[in-house]
Amino acid sequence: MKRPALALFVNAWQLLLGLLLASLTVYILALTRSRETLADPDAADTVHGLLIGAAVLGVPALITLVAAWGLWKRRFWGWVLSLATDVGTLAVLVYSMIDDREWEGDEIALSAGFVVPVVLLLLPAVRKFYWNSGAHSNLSS
C-alpha cells in the first residue's frame, strides 16, 4: 500500500517534534553550565530545576523519536506510541499553563505543536494506513 501524503506529513511532524524536544533538552542542559546560571546566588536550586526540566522534555523527546521511527516503519505501535506521547505531552503543557496562570506565546506555540499531530493521527486516512494491511501483526516486531 502506497504511503498517503498525510501519513508522510504526520511522520515528518513527529520527527520534527522529537528533534525540537531533544534540542530544547540539550539547550537546558547547556544552561546548567552557563556562567549566568552558576553566578546565581541560589545556583544549586537553579541547576536542579533545570535538570528536572531537561528530564521532563528529554523523556518525551526520546519516546517521540522512537514513535517516529515506528511510523516510518509503518508499525501500529508507532501510531499508538505517537498518539499517546502527543496527548500526554499536550496534557502536561496545558496543565502547566493553567496551573501557572501564564499564557506566554512560546508555551502556546509548543502546545499547539502537539495539537496538530493528535488531530492528524486521528484522521481516517492516517488511522486506516497504520491500522490496516497487517499492521496489527507487526505489534510485536
C-alpha positions as a printed Julia matrix, in Angstrom:
141×3 Matrix{Float64}:
  0.0    0.0    0.0
  1.35   3.38  -1.02
  2.03   5.81   1.84
 -0.55   8.64   1.79
  0.75  12.21   1.85
 -0.95  12.77   5.2
  0.87   9.79   6.73
  4.15  11.15   5.43
  3.33  14.58   6.86
  2.45  13.09  10.26
  5.7   11.14  10.25
  7.71  14.27   9.41
  5.86  16.27  12.08
  6.61  13.62  14.72
 10.27  13.62  13.73
 10.42  17.42  13.94
  8.7   17.41  17.34
 11.16  14.83  18.63
 14.11  16.84  17.32
 12.68  20.05  18.8
 12.24  18.45  22.22
 15.72  16.92  22.05
 17.18  20.31  21.08
 15.41  22.03  23.96
 16.75  19.35  26.3
 20.31  19.94  25.11
 19.81  23.7   25.45
 18.54  23.34  29.03
 21.45  21.08  29.88
 23.82  23.7   28.44
 22.17  26.31  30.66
 23.17  24.3   33.72
 26.82  25.02  32.82
 26.41  28.67  31.81
 28.18  31.44  33.68
 24.9   33.25  34.35
 23.32  30.17  35.93
 26.36  29.38  38.05
 26.6   33.03  39.17
 23.07  32.9   40.56
 23.05  33.24  44.37
 20.94  30.06  44.54
 22.77  28.21  41.75
 22.25  24.72  43.18
 18.47  25.05  43.16
 18.52  26.66  39.72
 20.65  23.84  38.28
 18.42  21.25  39.96
 15.32  22.86  38.43
 16.95  22.93  35.0
 17.89  19.26  35.28
 14.28  18.41  36.14
 13.14  20.45  33.12
 15.63  18.61  30.91
 14.28  15.27  32.11
 10.67  16.4   31.58
 11.48  17.3   27.96
 14.09  14.61  27.31
 11.91  11.59  28.03
  9.13  12.64  25.62
 11.83  13.54  23.07
 13.2   10.01  23.09
  9.76   8.44  23.0
  8.66  10.75  20.17
 11.73   9.87  18.12
 11.13   6.13  18.67
  7.48   6.64  17.7
  8.52   8.5   14.53
 10.76   5.56  13.64
  7.79   3.21  14.21
  5.63   5.38  11.96
  8.3    5.31   9.27
  8.42   1.51   9.51
  4.6    1.55   9.28
  4.08  -0.14  12.6
  0.82   0.04  14.51
  2.75   0.51  17.77
  4.38   3.6   16.24
  0.95   5.12  15.69
 -0.21   4.22  19.23
  3.01   5.48  20.8
  2.84   8.7   18.79
 -0.74   9.35  19.81
 -0.13   8.53  23.48
  3.02  10.64  23.67
  1.45  13.6   21.89
 -1.68  13.53  24.05
  0.36  13.08  27.24
  2.8   15.87  26.42
 -0.05  18.16  25.37
 -1.84  17.46  28.67
  1.29  18.28  30.68
  1.92  21.5   28.75
 -1.69  22.68  29.04
 -1.82  21.77  32.72
  1.38  23.72  33.3
 -0.05  26.8   31.59
 -3.29  26.58  33.55
 -1.55  25.9   36.85
  0.92  28.78  36.43
 -1.78  31.07  35.02
  0.72  32.23  32.43
 -0.19  32.27  28.76
  3.09  33.06  27.07
  3.45  32.81  23.31
  6.2   30.2   23.36
  4.2   27.9   25.64
  1.11  28.26  23.46
  3.16  27.56  20.31
  4.74  24.47  21.84
  1.33  23.21  22.95
 -0.13  23.86  19.5
  2.73  21.83  18.07
  1.26  18.81  19.84
 -2.36  19.53  18.87
 -1.59  19.24  15.16
 -0.25  15.65  15.21
 -3.03  14.47  17.53
 -5.62  15.73  15.04
 -3.66  14.36  12.07
 -3.12  10.95  13.67
 -6.86  10.64  14.22
 -7.81  11.49  10.63
 -9.4    8.46   8.94
 -6.83   8.2    6.13
 -3.89   8.18   8.54
 -5.58   5.88  11.04
 -6.51   3.36   8.35
 -2.99   3.42   6.92
 -1.47   2.3   10.22
 -4.33   0.04  11.3
 -4.72  -1.88   8.01
 -2.7   -4.31   5.92
 -1.29  -6.47   8.65
 -0.06  -3.58  10.77
 -1.51  -5.26  13.88
  0.59  -8.34  13.24
  3.68  -6.11  13.45
  2.83  -5.17  17.03
  5.44  -7.48  18.49
  8.16  -6.93  15.89
